[in-house]
Amino acid sequence: MGLTVLSDSDVSKVFSSLSTEEVNGLLQVLGETLTHYSCHGGKNDYLARSAHTRKDGQTSLFMPSVTQDLIGTKIVGVAPPQTQSSAAPVAGLKSVLTLCDATGQAVGILNAAELTAFRTSLGSMLLFHQRQTVRNIVVFGAGKQALWHVKLAAILRGRDIQMITIINRSSKRTEQLISDIQSSEQWPSHIKLVASENQESLEQLVTDADAIFCTTPSTEALFPAAFLTSDAAKSKTRYIAAIGSYKLNMREIDPEYLRTVVDPSGPLSAQAYKEGVITVDSQEGCSEEAGEIVAAKIPHEKIVEVGELLQQRTKPASADLEKWLQEGLVIYKSVGIGVMDISIGREILRLANSKSIGLTAPDF
């Protein structure tokens, strides 16, 4: 068995050539992975991540993962925080994913910088692509996560999307993101992709949105709960995915809004499922790391893993669930779990090999 090595540019080549059929295939793989994690003993193989910070502030993250047929570890290098006296800007995250088969035989080494953004965004699509109405989308952030949320939404539901608005503090970065996306030959020309230029219109943008993607490591809520509990906001439902905050001091969604969502007697109860739930990739991970969920003190029984929902959809008595996923108020929170990396990493290796991308050592 050979070992395939994919550089950052190799991974980008695979991603840039993805067809709608291939994206749907990756979506199915991720859904099956999270269903196994939630419902079929996958948590028994869960391995805790660890971190080490040197005296100079450089942090190394180690994320081991095991499934029935894969062993892998993702290593992430996080540079020290910049100071005003820093001579040059610090490069982005450095990340590598090593994959082995079930016996420990190495099968792949991938630059995982863009892979991480892709698999996280793909997780948001698991429930988004089922939505009945997605005409108007708002995206907070202008980094890799924002880019892949926009690209994947367009690939999966492009014919139904009319406008996507990017909200970010840096207008230069937003303009660059829009330029990068629109320069792609695959970009649907009918979708209006714009930057929000007026902070005063934020409430209207949020209220009008059919879907909201939050992709920033914000330490303050991106908008107050009142924006989505007003009479105007309650006149419609929406899908909200929050994947940018991953520490206890971070929050993208107002904790007060989350408390309102899970309140069975609250103003949003008519749009909820089972008297109000928050959907997550990992209940344990989000209960320990997601700042807004911890701050809101959401009870465990109100936190439902997406793998559980996907499993429930296969059962005969799932009409209420199906209606809620398509038309109700759905909130998805993700902090990421290692099995997402190795399952999607393996598929990227497979696609790369089929397209003759990367380097292969046949007898490693």
C-alpha beads as a LAMMPS data file, in Angstrom:
LAMMPS data file: protein, C-alpha beads

364 atoms
363 bonds

1 atom types
1 bond types

-500.0 500.0 xlo xhi
-500.0 500.0 ylo yhi
-500.0 500.0 zlo zhi

Masses

1 110.0

Atoms # bond

1 1 1 0.000 0.000 0.000
2 1 1 1.331 3.419 -0.934
3 1 1 1.634 6.628 1.039
4 1 1 0.184 9.781 -0.523
5 1 1 1.477 13.222 0.433
6 1 1 -0.664 16.286 -0.282
7 1 1 0.733 19.796 0.060
8 1 1 -1.448 22.833 0.704
9 1 1 -1.606 23.546 -3.031
10 1 1 -2.502 19.894 -3.721
11 1 1 -5.396 20.041 -1.264
12 1 1 -6.537 23.318 -2.855
13 1 1 -6.484 21.655 -6.302
14 1 1 -8.741 18.886 -5.049
15 1 1 -11.151 21.371 -3.491
16 1 1 -11.238 23.690 -6.510
17 1 1 -12.205 20.808 -8.805
18 1 1 -15.029 19.404 -6.663
19 1 1 -18.268 18.687 -8.502
20 1 1 -21.718 18.857 -6.928
21 1 1 -21.803 15.053 -6.946
22 1 1 -18.464 14.877 -5.115
23 1 1 -19.546 17.423 -2.499
24 1 1 -22.728 15.436 -1.889
25 1 1 -20.583 12.334 -1.499
26 1 1 -18.396 14.066 1.088
27 1 1 -21.516 15.300 2.869
28 1 1 -22.818 11.736 3.068
29 1 1 -19.498 10.465 4.460
30 1 1 -19.445 13.181 7.130
31 1 1 -23.051 12.452 8.058
32 1 1 -22.310 8.739 8.416
33 1 1 -19.225 9.524 10.508
34 1 1 -21.145 11.731 12.936
35 1 1 -24.021 9.241 13.105
36 1 1 -21.580 6.485 14.056
37 1 1 -19.986 8.811 16.604
38 1 1 -23.340 9.654 18.223
39 1 1 -25.316 6.421 17.898
40 1 1 -23.089 3.424 17.184
41 1 1 -20.309 3.428 19.737
42 1 1 -18.020 5.975 18.138
43 1 1 -17.595 7.818 21.433
44 1 1 -15.966 4.715 22.916
45 1 1 -12.995 5.437 20.652
46 1 1 -12.874 9.138 21.519
47 1 1 -9.389 10.380 22.377
48 1 1 -8.879 13.641 24.232
49 1 1 -6.961 16.397 22.489
50 1 1 -4.002 17.997 24.231
51 1 1 -2.081 21.251 24.017
52 1 1 1.362 22.504 24.957
53 1 1 2.444 26.146 25.106
54 1 1 6.119 27.098 25.159
55 1 1 7.559 30.031 27.053
56 1 1 7.600 32.095 23.854
57 1 1 3.834 31.631 23.480
58 1 1 3.927 29.145 20.592
59 1 1 1.158 26.586 21.117
60 1 1 1.000 23.053 19.725
61 1 1 -2.316 21.189 19.577
62 1 1 -2.482 17.396 19.235
63 1 1 -5.761 15.830 18.087
64 1 1 -5.664 12.017 17.844
65 1 1 -8.635 10.096 16.423
66 1 1 -9.628 6.477 15.900
67 1 1 -12.499 4.900 13.960
68 1 1 -13.202 1.301 12.955
69 1 1 -10.920 1.562 9.941
70 1 1 -8.781 4.670 10.475
71 1 1 -6.163 6.009 12.869
72 1 1 -5.036 9.597 12.608
73 1 1 -3.570 12.619 14.310
74 1 1 -3.862 16.274 13.427
75 1 1 -1.167 18.604 14.722
76 1 1 -1.809 22.341 14.737
77 1 1 0.734 25.074 15.383
78 1 1 -0.662 28.324 16.767
79 1 1 1.689 31.300 16.705
80 1 1 2.054 33.562 19.768
81 1 1 -0.272 36.582 19.910
82 1 1 1.092 39.571 18.020
83 1 1 2.122 42.719 19.805
84 1 1 2.173 46.230 18.437
85 1 1 5.962 46.025 18.228
86 1 1 5.917 42.856 16.090
87 1 1 8.161 43.352 13.092
88 1 1 6.072 41.341 10.641
89 1 1 2.622 39.764 10.529
90 1 1 2.469 36.220 11.853
91 1 1 1.546 33.499 9.378
92 1 1 -1.767 31.672 9.763
93 1 1 -2.254 28.334 11.458
94 1 1 0.087 25.531 10.493
95 1 1 -1.517 22.109 10.443
96 1 1 -0.778 18.568 9.268
97 1 1 -2.919 15.427 9.290
98 1 1 -1.361 11.955 9.353
99 1 1 -3.613 9.046 8.377
100 1 1 -3.145 5.312 8.927
101 1 1 -5.362 2.327 8.215
102 1 1 -6.756 0.177 11.030
103 1 1 -3.465 -1.738 11.343
104 1 1 -1.358 1.412 11.732
105 1 1 -0.004 1.392 8.170
106 1 1 0.488 5.006 7.081
107 1 1 -1.578 5.892 4.007
108 1 1 -1.452 9.678 3.855
109 1 1 0.029 12.944 5.052
110 1 1 -1.987 16.065 4.284
111 1 1 -1.459 19.750 4.854
112 1 1 -4.566 20.364 6.961
113 1 1 -4.812 24.169 7.044
114 1 1 -7.564 24.392 4.429
115 1 1 -8.885 20.917 5.193
116 1 1 -9.938 22.073 8.668
117 1 1 -11.925 25.008 7.288
118 1 1 -13.510 22.787 4.651
119 1 1 -14.659 19.985 6.969
120 1 1 -16.022 22.472 9.513
121 1 1 -18.010 24.259 6.818
122 1 1 -19.190 20.920 5.448
123 1 1 -20.574 20.152 8.909
124 1 1 -22.729 23.284 8.707
125 1 1 -24.109 22.041 5.390
126 1 1 -25.473 18.789 6.860
127 1 1 -28.657 20.546 7.974
128 1 1 -28.473 23.643 5.758
129 1 1 -28.848 21.767 2.489
130 1 1 -32.242 20.434 3.633
131 1 1 -33.738 23.878 4.256
132 1 1 -36.835 24.849 2.319
133 1 1 -35.919 28.536 1.962
134 1 1 -32.341 29.802 1.518
135 1 1 -32.804 32.856 -0.683
136 1 1 -31.038 35.321 1.613
137 1 1 -27.853 34.399 3.513
138 1 1 -25.745 36.463 5.925
139 1 1 -22.147 35.482 6.722
140 1 1 -20.147 36.908 9.633
141 1 1 -16.401 36.762 8.961
142 1 1 -14.154 36.856 5.910
143 1 1 -11.616 34.081 6.490
144 1 1 -11.304 30.520 5.180
145 1 1 -14.342 29.366 7.135
146 1 1 -16.480 32.104 5.594
147 1 1 -15.130 31.299 2.141
148 1 1 -16.049 27.631 2.379
149 1 1 -19.474 28.290 3.859
150 1 1 -20.232 30.506 0.863
151 1 1 -18.739 28.123 -1.702
152 1 1 -20.413 25.002 -0.348
153 1 1 -23.778 26.727 0.030
154 1 1 -23.559 27.807 -3.616
155 1 1 -22.550 24.328 -4.803
156 1 1 -25.345 22.600 -2.885
157 1 1 -28.183 25.151 -3.154
158 1 1 -26.969 27.710 -5.680
159 1 1 -30.127 27.728 -7.776
160 1 1 -32.190 28.725 -4.707
161 1 1 -29.879 31.467 -3.358
162 1 1 -30.406 35.076 -4.440
163 1 1 -28.126 37.098 -2.151
164 1 1 -25.228 36.515 0.240
165 1 1 -24.080 39.391 2.460
166 1 1 -20.636 39.344 4.102
167 1 1 -20.258 41.196 7.416
168 1 1 -16.703 41.775 8.644
169 1 1 -14.779 44.546 10.385
170 1 1 -12.057 44.665 7.722
171 1 1 -13.490 46.003 4.467
172 1 1 -10.253 45.158 2.647
173 1 1 -10.425 41.524 3.688
174 1 1 -14.104 41.350 2.761
175 1 1 -13.439 42.793 -0.689
176 1 1 -10.658 40.251 -1.222
177 1 1 -12.936 37.388 -0.181
178 1 1 -15.668 38.502 -2.573
179 1 1 -13.132 38.878 -5.382
180 1 1 -11.688 35.408 -4.750
181 1 1 -15.120 33.772 -4.752
182 1 1 -16.444 35.559 -7.827
183 1 1 -13.291 34.792 -9.818
184 1 1 -14.122 31.086 -9.714
185 1 1 -15.596 29.654 -12.913
186 1 1 -18.027 27.651 -10.774
187 1 1 -19.581 30.704 -9.106
188 1 1 -23.280 31.090 -10.076
189 1 1 -23.540 34.513 -11.701
190 1 1 -27.133 35.073 -10.533
191 1 1 -26.127 35.144 -6.838
192 1 1 -25.540 38.680 -5.595
193 1 1 -22.504 38.594 -3.280
194 1 1 -22.095 41.859 -1.375
195 1 1 -20.383 43.395 1.641
196 1 1 -22.368 45.099 4.372
197 1 1 -21.203 48.688 4.500
198 1 1 -23.557 50.087 7.116
199 1 1 -23.519 48.814 10.695
200 1 1 -26.854 50.553 11.256
201 1 1 -28.501 48.069 8.872
202 1 1 -27.278 45.044 10.853
203 1 1 -30.633 44.361 12.502
204 1 1 -32.434 44.426 9.165
205 1 1 -29.871 42.092 7.588
206 1 1 -30.143 39.587 10.428
207 1 1 -33.941 39.794 10.530
208 1 1 -34.279 39.230 6.771
209 1 1 -31.819 36.311 6.623
210 1 1 -32.989 32.775 5.843
211 1 1 -29.615 31.466 6.988
212 1 1 -26.841 32.969 9.112
213 1 1 -23.293 31.604 9.147
214 1 1 -21.098 32.791 12.045
215 1 1 -17.406 32.096 11.364
216 1 1 -15.477 34.416 13.700
217 1 1 -13.511 33.841 16.945
218 1 1 -15.485 36.659 18.547
219 1 1 -15.477 37.257 22.292
220 1 1 -18.729 39.222 22.093
221 1 1 -22.073 38.274 20.566
222 1 1 -22.228 39.325 16.914
223 1 1 -25.738 40.697 17.406
224 1 1 -28.079 41.016 20.406
225 1 1 -30.838 38.508 21.106
226 1 1 -33.438 41.237 20.557
227 1 1 -32.668 41.236 16.823
228 1 1 -34.173 37.754 16.509
229 1 1 -36.933 37.929 19.106
230 1 1 -38.725 40.988 17.733
231 1 1 -42.134 40.610 16.087
232 1 1 -40.541 41.136 12.668
233 1 1 -37.919 38.461 13.301
234 1 1 -40.489 35.966 14.602
235 1 1 -42.470 36.249 11.373
236 1 1 -40.055 33.813 9.738
237 1 1 -37.702 30.996 10.693
238 1 1 -34.030 30.613 9.866
239 1 1 -31.024 28.325 10.051
240 1 1 -28.067 29.550 12.131
241 1 1 -24.650 27.873 12.138
242 1 1 -21.991 29.081 14.597
243 1 1 -18.569 27.504 14.142
244 1 1 -16.081 30.281 14.873
245 1 1 -15.988 30.332 18.676
246 1 1 -14.195 27.422 20.326
247 1 1 -13.118 28.698 23.760
248 1 1 -15.051 29.583 26.893
249 1 1 -14.304 33.297 26.507
250 1 1 -15.660 33.329 22.952
251 1 1 -19.236 33.719 21.766
252 1 1 -20.868 34.509 18.459
253 1 1 -24.503 34.001 19.450
254 1 1 -25.998 35.929 22.353
255 1 1 -26.463 33.451 25.256
256 1 1 -29.789 35.142 25.994
257 1 1 -31.000 34.103 22.541
258 1 1 -30.020 30.474 23.169
259 1 1 -31.935 30.515 26.458
260 1 1 -34.978 31.838 24.607
261 1 1 -34.703 29.139 21.935
262 1 1 -34.810 26.287 24.468
263 1 1 -37.556 27.848 26.617
264 1 1 -40.703 25.721 26.034
265 1 1 -42.915 28.651 27.025
266 1 1 -40.822 31.307 25.294
267 1 1 -41.670 33.434 22.234
268 1 1 -39.865 31.047 19.842
269 1 1 -41.410 27.794 21.064
270 1 1 -43.701 27.503 18.028
271 1 1 -40.652 27.316 15.749
272 1 1 -38.790 24.774 17.877
273 1 1 -38.435 21.001 17.936
274 1 1 -39.220 19.038 21.106
275 1 1 -39.815 22.250 23.087
276 1 1 -36.523 23.754 21.954
277 1 1 -33.085 22.225 21.299
278 1 1 -29.630 23.322 20.162
279 1 1 -27.953 21.055 17.595
280 1 1 -24.211 20.371 17.947
281 1 1 -21.485 18.182 16.482
282 1 1 -20.473 16.919 19.938
283 1 1 -22.473 17.402 23.119
284 1 1 -19.416 16.863 25.291
285 1 1 -17.206 19.160 23.231
286 1 1 -19.711 22.012 23.051
287 1 1 -20.659 21.691 26.729
288 1 1 -16.999 22.136 27.652
289 1 1 -15.666 24.510 24.970
290 1 1 -18.481 26.529 23.371
291 1 1 -18.571 29.818 25.265
292 1 1 -22.127 30.778 24.354
293 1 1 -23.596 27.400 25.338
294 1 1 -21.737 27.363 28.654
295 1 1 -22.668 30.993 29.397
296 1 1 -26.321 30.287 28.577
297 1 1 -26.278 27.256 30.907
298 1 1 -28.118 25.117 28.367
299 1 1 -29.153 21.799 30.004
300 1 1 -27.653 18.650 28.476
301 1 1 -31.083 17.336 27.526
302 1 1 -31.556 20.431 25.351
303 1 1 -28.361 19.749 23.370
304 1 1 -28.814 17.259 20.520
305 1 1 -26.017 15.940 18.323
306 1 1 -26.477 16.193 14.572
307 1 1 -25.609 12.495 14.278
308 1 1 -28.635 11.673 16.441
309 1 1 -30.906 13.741 14.191
310 1 1 -29.577 12.075 11.053
311 1 1 -30.212 8.682 12.641
312 1 1 -33.759 9.659 13.670
313 1 1 -34.536 10.740 10.101
314 1 1 -34.252 7.102 8.986
315 1 1 -37.101 6.034 11.293
316 1 1 -40.743 5.897 10.094
317 1 1 -42.110 8.362 12.672
318 1 1 -39.915 11.291 11.674
319 1 1 -42.419 13.643 10.013
320 1 1 -42.181 16.276 12.765
321 1 1 -38.385 16.151 12.666
322 1 1 -38.344 16.481 8.885
323 1 1 -40.670 19.481 8.970
324 1 1 -38.562 21.202 11.635
325 1 1 -35.301 20.600 9.762
326 1 1 -36.813 22.053 6.602
327 1 1 -38.906 24.900 7.997
328 1 1 -38.243 25.427 11.714
329 1 1 -35.715 27.419 13.727
330 1 1 -32.516 25.351 13.650
331 1 1 -29.289 26.329 15.416
332 1 1 -26.101 24.339 14.824
333 1 1 -23.013 24.837 16.999
334 1 1 -19.668 23.165 16.277
335 1 1 -16.286 23.117 17.993
336 1 1 -14.960 20.281 15.810
337 1 1 -14.065 16.675 16.591
338 1 1 -11.166 14.619 15.301
339 1 1 -13.214 11.990 13.474
340 1 1 -14.354 14.736 11.100
341 1 1 -10.726 15.309 10.105
342 1 1 -9.789 11.704 9.445
343 1 1 -12.990 10.720 7.625
344 1 1 -12.878 13.699 5.262
345 1 1 -9.082 13.444 5.032
346 1 1 -9.392 9.897 3.714
347 1 1 -11.914 11.004 1.089
348 1 1 -9.643 13.840 -0.026
349 1 1 -6.830 11.295 -0.425
350 1 1 -9.118 9.120 -2.534
351 1 1 -10.136 12.050 -4.743
352 1 1 -6.516 13.189 -5.088
353 1 1 -5.425 9.721 -6.202
354 1 1 -8.255 9.542 -8.749
355 1 1 -7.159 12.908 -10.177
356 1 1 -3.404 12.178 -10.039
357 1 1 -2.789 14.973 -7.536
358 1 1 0.027 14.783 -4.968
359 1 1 3.061 12.572 -4.457
360 1 1 2.882 8.828 -3.809
361 1 1 5.497 6.524 -2.301
362 1 1 4.332 3.092 -3.516
363 1 1 6.226 0.960 -0.978
364 1 1 6.282 3.112 2.144

Bonds

1 1 1 2
2 1 2 3
3 1 3 4
4 1 4 5
5 1 5 6
6 1 6 7
7 1 7 8
8 1 8 9
9 1 9 10
10 1 10 11
11 1 11 12
12 1 12 13
13 1 13 14
14 1 14 15
15 1 15 16
16 1 16 17
17 1 17 18
18 1 18 19
19 1 19 20
20 1 20 21
21 1 21 22
22 1 22 23
23 1 23 24
24 1 24 25
25 1 25 26
26 1 26 27
27 1 27 28
28 1 28 29
29 1 29 30
30 1 30 31
31 1 31 32
32 1 32 33
33 1 33 34
34 1 34 35
35 1 35 36
36 1 36 37
37 1 37 38
38 1 38 39
39 1 39 40
40 1 40 41
41 1 41 42
42 1 42 43
43 1 43 44
44 1 44 45
45 1 45 46
46 1 46 47
47 1 47 48
48 1 48 49
49 1 49 50
50 1 50 51
51 1 51 52
52 1 52 53
53 1 53 54
54 1 54 55
55 1 55 56
56 1 56 57
57 1 57 58
58 1 58 59
59 1 59 60
60 1 60 61
61 1 61 62
62 1 62 63
63 1 63 64
64 1 64 65
65 1 65 66
66 1 66 67
67 1 67 68
68 1 68 69
69 1 69 70
70 1 70 71
71 1 71 72
72 1 72 73
73 1 73 74
74 1 74 75
75 1 75 76
76 1 76 77
77 1 77 78
78 1 78 79
79 1 79 80
80 1 80 81
81 1 81 82
82 1 82 83
83 1 83 84
84 1 84 85
85 1 85 86
86 1 86 87
87 1 87 88
88 1 88 89
89 1 89 90
90 1 90 91
91 1 91 92
92 1 92 93
93 1 93 94
94 1 94 95
95 1 95 96
96 1 96 97
97 1 97 98
98 1 98 99
99 1 99 100
100 1 100 101
101 1 101 102
102 1 102 103
103 1 103 104
104 1 104 105
105 1 105 106
106 1 106 107
107 1 107 108
108 1 108 109
109 1 109 110
110 1 110 111
111 1 111 112
112 1 112 113
113 1 113 114
114 1 114 115
115 1 115 116
116 1 116 117
117 1 117 118
118 1 118 119
119 1 119 120
120 1 120 121
121 1 121 122
122 1 122 123
123 1 123 124
124 1 124 125
125 1 125 126
126 1 126 127
127 1 127 128
128 1 128 129
129 1 129 130
130 1 130 131
131 1 131 132
132 1 132 133
133 1 133 134
134 1 134 135
135 1 135 136
136 1 136 137
137 1 137 138
138 1 138 139
139 1 139 140
140 1 140 141
141 1 141 142
142 1 142 143
143 1 143 144
144 1 144 145
145 1 145 146
146 1 146 147
147 1 147 148
148 1 148 149
149 1 149 150
150 1 150 151
151 1 151 152
152 1 152 153
153 1 153 154
154 1 154 155
155 1 155 156
156 1 156 157
157 1 157 158
158 1 158 159
159 1 159 160
160 1 160 161
161 1 161 162
162 1 162 163
163 1 163 164
164 1 164 165
165 1 165 166
166 1 166 167
167 1 167 168
168 1 168 169
169 1 169 170
170 1 170 171
171 1 171 172
172 1 172 173
173 1 173 174
174 1 174 175
175 1 175 176
176 1 176 177
177 1 177 178
178 1 178 179
179 1 179 180
180 1 180 181
181 1 181 182
182 1 182 183
183 1 183 184
184 1 184 185
185 1 185 186
186 1 186 187
187 1 187 188
188 1 188 189
189 1 189 190
190 1 190 191
191 1 191 192
192 1 192 193
193 1 193 194
194 1 194 195
195 1 195 196
196 1 196 197
197 1 197 198
198 1 198 199
199 1 199 200
200 1 200 201
201 1 201 202
202 1 202 203
203 1 203 204
204 1 204 205
205 1 205 206
206 1 206 207
207 1 207 208
208 1 208 209
209 1 209 210
210 1 210 211
211 1 211 212
212 1 212 213
213 1 213 214
214 1 214 215
215 1 215 216
216 1 216 217
217 1 217 218
218 1 218 219
219 1 219 220
220 1 220 221
221 1 221 222
222 1 222 223
223 1 223 224
224 1 224 225
225 1 225 226
226 1 226 227
227 1 227 228
228 1 228 229
229 1 229 230
230 1 230 231
231 1 231 232
232 1 232 233
233 1 233 234
234 1 234 235
235 1 235 236
236 1 236 237
237 1 237 238
238 1 238 239
239 1 239 240
240 1 240 241
241 1 241 242
242 1 242 243
243 1 243 244
244 1 244 245
245 1 245 246
246 1 246 247
247 1 247 248
248 1 248 249
249 1 249 250
250 1 250 251
251 1 251 252
252 1 252 253
253 1 253 254
254 1 254 255
255 1 255 256
256 1 256 257
257 1 257 258
258 1 258 259
259 1 259 260
260 1 260 261
261 1 261 262
262 1 262 263
263 1 263 264
264 1 264 265
265 1 265 266
266 1 266 267
267 1 267 268
268 1 268 269
269 1 269 270
270 1 270 271
271 1 271 272
272 1 272 273
273 1 273 274
274 1 274 275
275 1 275 276
276 1 276 277
277 1 277 278
278 1 278 279
279 1 279 280
280 1 280 281
281 1 281 282
282 1 282 283
283 1 283 284
284 1 284 285
285 1 285 286
286 1 286 287
287 1 287 288
288 1 288 289
289 1 289 290
290 1 290 291
291 1 291 292
292 1 292 293
293 1 293 294
294 1 294 295
295 1 295 296
296 1 296 297
297 1 297 298
298 1 298 299
299 1 299 300
300 1 300 301
301 1 301 302
302 1 302 303
303 1 303 304
304 1 304 305
305 1 305 306
306 1 306 307
307 1 307 308
308 1 308 309
309 1 309 310
310 1 310 311
311 1 311 312
312 1 312 313
313 1 313 314
314 1 314 315
315 1 315 316
316 1 316 317
317 1 317 318
318 1 318 319
319 1 319 320
320 1 320 321
321 1 321 322
322 1 322 323
323 1 323 324
324 1 324 325
325 1 325 326
326 1 326 327
327 1 327 328
328 1 328 329
329 1 329 330
330 1 330 331
331 1 331 332
332 1 332 333
333 1 333 334
334 1 334 335
335 1 335 336
336 1 336 337
337 1 337 338
338 1 338 339
339 1 339 340
340 1 340 341
341 1 341 342
342 1 342 343
343 1 343 344
344 1 344 345
345 1 345 346
346 1 346 347
347 1 347 348
348 1 348 349
349 1 349 350
350 1 350 351
351 1 351 352
352 1 352 353
353 1 353 354
354 1 354 355
355 1 355 356
356 1 356 357
357 1 357 358
358 1 358 359
359 1 359 360
360 1 360 361
361 1 361 362
362 1 362 363
363 1 363 364
